[in-house]
Amino acid sequence: MRTKNTFAIYFHIRNERCTNGKAKIYARITVNGKRIEISTKQLIEIENWDAVRCCLKGKDGQAKAVNMYLERYRGILVDHYNELTLSKKPFSIDTLKNRINGIEEAEHCLINIFDYHNEEMKHTLEWGTLKNYFTTRTYFNLYLKDIYHVKDIPLSQLNYRFLTGFEKYMKERTPLDPKNPCGQNTIMKHIERMRKVVNLAIKNEWLDKDPFVKFQASFIRKDREFLTASELETIETKTLSFRNLQYVKDIFVFSCYTGLAYIDAYNLTPNNISRGIDGEYWIVTSRKKTDQAVRIPILPKAMEIIEKYKSNPIAVEKGKVLPMLSNQKTNSYLKEIADLCGITKPLTFHIARHTFATTVTLTNGVPIETVSKLLGHSSIKTTQIYAKVVESKVSNDMKMLRNRLEGQKNITSKVGM
């Protein structure tokens, strides 16, 4: 953001717009390299204009009157510019033009900025992500109506109390979907999305600083849900008669052995499978969410599923490796599969990725650095969340340590005999 503005005024006539040897005087105003032209509404004889001194030639009554008018006009322009500068709010040359012409600019407001963001990002964000912004907008709209009794609020009125009030409001109100109440983490997600929208306003210089700089989001850390080896085996060996259930089961298991998120499994094509440096088949792709490149050696269980659907008409027609259903249908069928397998955990497709990180890799001794690479994490701190919940690995490691210590103790006893 600029700390110092450049400002200049230059009076001139435009010969191309002259009529019968007469032309209007224009004021060319430049702010930070950008310029506008405004008519002074003074009409003069072209031959009387001094282009060097930017004034009317001569000392007759008309020349004095016009030149005095231009000086007063210059003073008015300078006053408008100084008022905008002293307000310490960012402004553009269009703001100055509107002020000179007596047009009051409407201040940018929060809900309008949400609408601007959602329109701008509709071709950039995935629909699932964009849909969350629509939900956040709805909750802030309700907050403004219920608490402030307004439809919108100027950005200049946003402050720390506005956010803490929203947090309290969300904890006390009935959620839009009674089956999906807003917990602490969900509320913080809404606030995070709102702050991203406000940051967009700051980048556009509609707001000069972050009004929420002192607000710290307070998330409740939760353990990642994953399947145990026994639960995974139960799903793997379950026979399902309905075709779509079988598709979903196999693809879920495939993700349990590759760590691919739903969208990455959905986008998988035969071109993403190639021989690696070890001569075995690898998945070579990039995560849709982060654009992080991933290279995953294909484990036997995952390879069996690839081979099973190599000639599947649905997969072949779409040029995909797997016959994927929509994310919504997939998660709906996973709930049925969980019931059929006697699994009480809230089974979603993303649990497959968690299962790969924990039960399939970390529990079996794969180093956390390797797991981080396989998952396509940009930071190993993200992977460490999984490592903290693998209690079975901790138990097995300690059991091995006990056995080792017991063995050393026995050897020492025998030597001392």
Secondary structure per residue as TSV (DSSP state, phi and psi in degrees):
chain	resnum	aa	ss	phi	psi
A	1	M	-	360.0	139.5
A	2	R	-	-69.4	143.2
A	3	T	S	-102.4	-15.2
A	4	K	S	-142.5	130.0
A	5	N	-	-95.4	151.9
A	6	T	-	-107.2	140.2
A	7	F	E	-144.2	135.0
A	8	A	E	-150.9	149.3
A	9	I	E	-127.6	134.1
A	10	Y	E	-139.9	121.0
A	11	F	E	-90.9	137.5
A	12	H	E	-157.3	168.5
A	13	I	E	-114.2	157.1
A	14	R	-	-112.7	103.1
A	15	N	G	-60.1	-31.7
A	16	E	G	-67.8	-14.8
A	17	R	G	-108.4	17.9
A	18	C	-	-76.4	149.9
A	19	T	B	-134.7	122.0
A	20	N	T	54.7	39.4
A	21	G	T	78.7	8.0
A	22	K	E	-117.7	151.8
A	23	A	E	-149.8	155.5
A	24	K	E	-84.7	152.0
A	25	I	E	-92.1	131.5
A	26	Y	E	-113.5	149.7
A	27	A	E	-103.7	117.2
A	28	R	E	-95.1	118.3
A	29	I	E	-111.6	128.6
A	30	T	E	-119.5	127.6
A	31	V	E	-129.8	117.8
A	32	N	T	52.7	41.3
A	33	G	T	85.2	-7.6
A	34	K	E	-107.2	143.0
A	35	R	E	-135.1	156.5
A	36	I	E	-134.2	161.7
A	37	E	E	-125.1	134.2
A	38	I	E	-128.4	132.9
A	39	S	E	-72.2	135.1
A	40	T	E	-85.7	-6.5
A	41	K	E	67.7	16.2
A	42	Q	E	-95.8	120.8
A	43	L	E	-106.2	124.1
A	44	I	E	-133.8	164.7
A	45	E	E	-72.8	131.0
A	46	I	G	-58.0	-39.3
A	47	E	G	-66.9	-16.3
A	48	N	G	-92.2	-1.7
A	49	W	E	-87.5	131.3
A	50	D	E	-98.0	101.6
A	51	A	T	-69.7	-22.9
A	52	V	T	-78.0	-49.0
A	53	R	T	-88.1	-6.3
A	54	C	T	57.8	49.2
A	55	C	E	-156.7	176.6
A	56	L	E	-83.1	140.6
A	57	K	-	-73.7	156.3
A	58	G	S	90.9	175.8
A	59	K	S	-128.0	18.0
A	60	D	S	-74.7	177.2
A	61	G	H	-59.7	-42.3
A	62	Q	H	-65.4	-44.5
A	63	A	H	-61.1	-44.8
A	64	K	H	-63.1	-41.9
A	65	A	H	-64.6	-45.5
A	66	V	H	-65.8	-45.6
A	67	N	H	-64.9	-38.1
A	68	M	H	-65.7	-39.2
A	69	Y	H	-60.9	-43.4
A	70	L	H	-64.4	-37.4
A	71	E	H	-66.8	-41.1
A	72	R	H	-64.1	-39.8
A	73	Y	H	-64.2	-40.4
A	74	R	H	-60.7	-42.4
A	75	G	H	-61.9	-39.1
A	76	I	H	-64.0	-43.1
A	77	L	H	-62.7	-43.5
A	78	V	H	-63.5	-41.0
A	79	D	H	-61.3	-44.7
A	80	H	H	-60.5	-44.2
A	81	Y	H	-63.1	-45.3
A	82	N	H	-63.4	-38.3
A	83	E	H	-62.8	-42.0
A	84	L	H	-66.1	-39.7
A	85	T	H	-66.3	-43.2
A	86	L	H	-69.6	-21.3
A	87	S	T	-68.8	-15.2
A	88	K	T	60.3	23.2
A	89	K	S	-108.3	142.8
A	90	P	-	-63.5	140.1
A	91	F	-	-144.4	158.6
A	92	S	-	-111.1	174.2
A	93	I	H	-66.9	-27.6
A	94	D	H	-67.6	-34.3
A	95	T	H	-61.7	-43.8
A	96	L	H	-63.5	-42.7
A	97	K	H	-60.9	-45.4
A	98	N	H	-62.1	-38.1
A	99	R	H	-67.0	-41.4
A	100	I	H	-63.7	-39.1
A	101	N	T	-84.2	2.8
A	102	G	T	77.6	20.5
A	103	I	-	-98.4	119.5
A	104	E	-	-82.7	124.9
A	105	E	-	-79.6	130.3
A	106	A	-	-71.3	135.0
A	107	E	-	-71.5	142.7
A	108	H	-	-67.2	139.2
A	109	C	B	-120.8	161.5
A	110	L	H	-61.4	-52.7
A	111	I	H	-65.1	-37.0
A	112	N	H	-62.3	-36.9
A	113	I	H	-68.2	-37.6
A	114	F	H	-58.0	-46.7
A	115	D	H	-63.3	-40.3
A	116	Y	H	-62.5	-46.6
A	117	H	H	-59.4	-48.9
A	118	N	H	-64.8	-33.7
A	119	E	H	-71.7	-43.3
A	120	E	H	-65.3	-34.4
A	121	M	T	-98.3	3.7
A	122	K	T	-64.7	-24.0
A	123	H	T	-100.9	0.3
A	124	T	T	-106.8	-45.6
A	125	L	S	-85.3	148.1
A	126	E	-	-64.7	150.5
A	127	W	H	-57.7	-38.8
A	128	G	H	-60.0	-39.1
A	129	T	H	-73.1	-44.6
A	130	L	H	-62.6	-37.1
A	131	K	H	-60.4	-35.6
A	132	N	H	-64.3	-35.4
A	133	Y	H	-67.5	-36.2
A	134	F	H	-63.8	-41.1
A	135	T	H	-64.5	-43.6
A	136	T	H	-60.6	-43.0
A	137	R	H	-58.8	-42.9
A	138	T	H	-60.8	-44.6
A	139	Y	H	-65.7	-40.1
A	140	F	H	-69.4	-32.9
A	141	N	H	-63.7	-43.4
A	142	L	H	-65.3	-39.7
A	143	Y	H	-59.7	-45.0
A	144	L	I	-64.2	-40.3
A	145	K	I	-70.8	-43.2
A	146	D	I	-77.4	-36.5
A	147	I	I	-100.9	-44.5
A	148	Y	I	-97.2	-13.3
A	149	H	-	59.3	38.9
A	150	V	S	-135.0	161.3
A	151	K	S	-85.0	-25.5
A	152	D	-	-155.3	167.5
A	153	I	-	-138.5	133.5
A	154	P	B	-60.6	145.8
A	155	L	G	-59.8	-31.0
A	156	S	G	-66.1	-16.7
A	157	Q	G	-95.1	-0.7
A	158	L	-	-74.9	138.3
A	159	N	-	-154.9	-178.8
A	160	Y	H	-57.4	-42.3
A	161	R	H	-64.4	-29.5
A	162	F	H	-61.2	-41.8
A	163	L	H	-73.0	-44.1
A	164	T	H	-64.5	-33.3
A	165	G	H	-66.7	-39.5
A	166	F	H	-64.3	-41.3
A	167	E	H	-60.2	-45.2
A	168	K	H	-64.3	-42.4
A	169	Y	H	-60.3	-44.1
A	170	M	H	-67.4	-32.9
A	171	K	H	-71.1	-25.7
A	172	E	H	-99.5	-20.5
A	173	R	S	-87.7	162.4
A	174	T	-	-77.8	130.3
A	175	P	-	-66.0	157.2
A	176	L	S	-60.1	-37.7
A	177	D	S	-113.5	103.2
A	178	P	T	-56.1	-25.4
A	179	K	T	-78.5	-12.4
A	180	N	S	-131.0	72.8
A	181	P	-	-65.4	155.1
A	182	C	-	-87.5	107.9
A	183	G	-	-84.1	-177.9
A	184	Q	H	-58.3	-45.2
A	185	N	H	-66.5	-36.5
A	186	T	H	-65.1	-41.9
A	187	I	H	-61.5	-43.5
A	188	M	H	-64.3	-34.0
A	189	K	H	-64.6	-41.4
A	190	H	H	-61.1	-42.6
A	191	I	H	-66.3	-40.4
A	192	E	H	-60.5	-42.9
A	193	R	H	-65.7	-40.0
A	194	M	H	-63.5	-39.3
A	195	R	H	-66.9	-34.1
A	196	K	H	-64.3	-38.7
A	197	V	H	-65.7	-42.2
A	198	V	H	-65.3	-37.2
A	199	N	H	-62.6	-31.7
A	200	L	H	-64.1	-39.2
A	201	A	H	-64.9	-37.3
A	202	I	H	-65.4	-42.6
A	203	K	H	-63.4	-32.9
A	204	N	T	-84.1	2.6
A	205	E	T	63.2	31.8
A	206	W	S	-91.7	-8.8
A	207	L	S	-147.8	134.9
A	208	D	S	-86.1	-20.2
A	209	K	S	-154.8	164.9
A	210	D	-	-75.1	114.6
A	211	P	T	-74.2	-8.8
A	212	F	T	-113.3	23.0
A	213	V	T	-59.8	-26.7
A	214	K	T	-89.6	-5.9
A	215	F	-	-84.2	127.2
A	216	Q	-	-111.0	119.9
A	217	A	-	-65.2	135.7
A	218	S	-	-116.2	95.1
A	219	F	-	-89.4	146.3
A	220	I	-	-94.4	118.8
A	221	R	-	-71.4	127.7
A	222	K	-	-120.8	146.0
A	223	D	-	-69.4	141.5
A	224	R	-	-74.3	132.0
A	225	E	-	-76.2	137.1
A	226	F	-	-151.3	165.5
A	227	L	-	-90.2	141.6
A	228	T	-	-76.2	168.5
A	229	A	H	-59.4	-37.8
A	230	S	H	-66.7	-43.8
A	231	E	H	-66.5	-40.4
A	232	L	H	-62.7	-42.4
A	233	E	H	-63.5	-38.1
A	234	T	H	-59.6	-43.6
A	235	I	H	-69.1	-43.2
A	236	E	H	-57.4	-40.9
A	237	T	H	-92.4	-1.2
A	238	K	-	-74.4	129.2
A	239	T	-	-91.2	127.4
A	240	L	-	-123.1	131.0
A	241	S	-	-85.1	-29.8
A	242	F	S	-78.5	127.8
A	243	R	H	-57.6	-48.7
A	244	N	H	-64.6	-34.5
A	245	L	H	-63.1	-41.0
A	246	Q	H	-65.4	-41.6
A	247	Y	H	-56.5	-51.5
A	248	V	H	-63.3	-41.3
A	249	K	H	-60.5	-48.1
A	250	D	H	-64.7	-41.7
A	251	I	H	-68.8	-36.3
A	252	F	H	-62.4	-45.8
A	253	V	H	-62.8	-40.4
A	254	F	H	-55.8	-44.0
A	255	S	H	-69.1	-31.2
A	256	C	H	-63.5	-25.8
A	257	Y	T	-106.3	2.2
A	258	T	T	-125.8	-24.3
A	259	G	-	80.6	9.2
A	260	L	-	-73.9	136.7
A	261	A	-	-72.0	166.4
A	262	Y	H	-54.1	-51.2
A	263	I	H	-64.5	-32.2
A	264	D	H	-74.8	-35.3
A	265	A	H	-68.5	-39.2
A	266	Y	H	-62.0	-40.3
A	267	N	T	-82.7	-3.8
A	268	L	-	-66.2	126.3
A	269	T	-	-120.8	164.8
A	270	P	G	-55.2	-26.5
A	271	N	G	-67.9	-18.5
A	272	N	G	-83.4	-1.4
A	273	I	E	-114.1	123.3
A	274	S	E	-151.8	169.1
A	275	R	E	-74.2	137.7
A	276	G	-	-95.7	-172.3
A	277	I	T	-67.1	-18.2
A	278	D	T	-94.0	3.5
A	279	G	S	84.5	-6.6
A	280	E	S	-91.3	167.6
A	281	Y	E	-80.1	138.7
A	282	W	E	-127.5	154.3
A	283	I	E	-94.1	125.1
A	284	V	E	-121.1	109.1
A	285	T	E	-152.6	-169.1
A	286	S	E	-138.5	146.1
A	287	R	-	-70.2	131.1
A	288	K	T	-62.1	-38.1
A	289	K	T	-66.5	-41.4
A	290	T	T	-119.4	-7.5
A	291	D	-	62.4	22.1
A	292	Q	-	-82.7	129.1
A	293	A	E	-69.5	139.4
A	294	V	E	-133.6	142.7
A	295	R	E	-129.0	115.8
A	296	I	E	-122.1	115.7
A	297	P	E	-62.2	135.3
A	298	I	-	-86.4	117.7
A	299	L	-	-73.4	157.6
A	300	P	H	-53.3	-42.8
A	301	K	H	-62.4	-40.4
A	302	A	H	-68.5	-37.0
A	303	M	H	-66.5	-36.4
A	304	E	H	-59.8	-40.6
A	305	I	H	-70.9	-37.9
A	306	I	H	-60.4	-46.2
A	307	E	H	-63.9	-37.2
A	308	K	H	-62.2	-37.2
A	309	Y	T	-106.6	15.7
A	310	K	T	-60.5	-32.3
A	311	S	T	-112.4	13.6
A	312	N	-	-63.8	127.1
A	313	P	H	-61.1	-35.2
A	314	I	H	-66.6	-45.8
A	315	A	H	-67.2	-43.2
A	316	V	H	-63.6	-43.5
A	317	E	H	-61.1	-37.6
A	318	K	H	-90.1	-3.0
A	319	G	T	71.0	29.7
A	320	K	-	-110.7	166.3
A	321	V	S	-80.4	-33.4
A	322	L	S	-128.1	150.1
A	323	P	-	-82.8	76.6
A	324	M	-	-77.5	140.0
A	325	L	-	-96.3	177.4
A	326	S	-	-65.5	157.5
A	327	N	H	-59.3	-41.3
A	328	Q	H	-64.1	-46.8
A	329	K	H	-66.5	-38.5
A	330	T	H	-59.5	-48.9
A	331	N	H	-67.6	-31.3
A	332	S	H	-66.5	-44.0
A	333	Y	H	-67.9	-32.0
A	334	L	H	-64.2	-33.1
A	335	K	H	-64.4	-39.7
A	336	E	H	-64.6	-43.0
A	337	I	H	-62.8	-41.1
A	338	A	H	-60.4	-43.5
A	339	D	H	-63.0	-44.3
A	340	L	H	-65.7	-28.6
A	341	C	H	-95.5	-0.4
A	342	G	T	70.6	27.3
A	343	I	-	-97.1	123.3
A	344	T	-	-89.5	-11.1
A	345	K	S	-67.8	146.5
A	346	P	-	-70.8	89.1
A	347	L	-	-72.6	119.3
A	348	T	-	-129.5	165.4
A	349	F	T	-62.3	-32.5
A	350	H	H	-68.1	-20.6
A	351	I	H	-64.4	-25.5
A	352	A	H	-62.6	-42.5
A	353	R	H	-63.8	-41.7
A	354	H	H	-64.4	-37.9
A	355	T	H	-65.6	-39.5
A	356	F	I	-61.0	-42.9
A	357	A	I	-67.2	-34.0
A	358	T	I	-101.1	-74.4
A	359	T	I	-62.8	-41.1
A	360	V	I	-82.9	-38.1
A	361	T	I	-108.4	-67.4
A	362	L	G	-58.0	-43.3
A	363	T	G	-62.7	-29.0
A	364	N	G	-94.8	17.7
A	365	G	T	87.5	8.8
A	366	V	-	-71.4	127.1
A	367	P	-	-56.8	146.2
A	368	I	H	-63.3	-29.8
A	369	E	H	-64.5	-38.4
A	370	T	H	-69.1	-43.4
A	371	V	H	-60.4	-40.2
A	372	S	H	-60.3	-41.5
A	373	K	H	-65.6	-43.7
A	374	L	H	-63.9	-35.7
A	375	L	H	-81.2	-12.8
A	376	G	T	74.8	29.3
A	377	H	-	-76.1	138.2
A	378	S	S	-80.6	-17.8
A	379	S	S	-137.9	138.6
A	380	I	H	-69.4	-17.5
A	381	K	H	-61.0	-34.2
A	382	T	H	-64.8	-40.5
A	383	T	H	-69.6	-31.2
A	384	Q	H	-63.4	-21.3
A	385	I	H	-61.1	-39.2
A	386	Y	H	-70.4	-40.0
A	387	A	H	-61.9	-31.2
A	388	K	T	-69.2	-22.0
A	389	V	T	-101.0	-1.3
A	390	V	-	-85.9	75.0
A	391	E	H	-67.4	-32.7
A	392	S	H	-63.1	-36.3
A	393	K	H	-67.4	-42.3
A	394	V	H	-58.4	-43.6
A	395	S	H	-61.8	-45.7
A	396	N	H	-65.2	-41.1
A	397	D	H	-62.2	-42.1
A	398	M	H	-69.1	-32.6
A	399	K	H	-65.8	-41.7
A	400	M	H	-63.6	-39.3
A	401	L	H	-64.8	-42.3
A	402	R	H	-59.6	-46.4
A	403	N	H	-62.1	-39.5
A	404	R	H	-66.0	-43.3
A	405	L	H	-67.1	-38.9
A	406	E	H	-64.2	-39.2
A	407	G	H	-64.3	-42.0
A	408	Q	H	-64.0	-38.9
A	409	K	H	-63.4	-42.4
A	410	N	H	-65.5	-39.0
A	411	I	H	-64.7	-42.2
A	412	T	H	-62.7	-39.3
A	413	S	H	-65.3	-41.4
A	414	K	H	-67.6	-36.9
A	415	V	H	-65.5	-35.8
A	416	G	H	-76.6	-11.6
A	417	M	-	-74.0	360.0
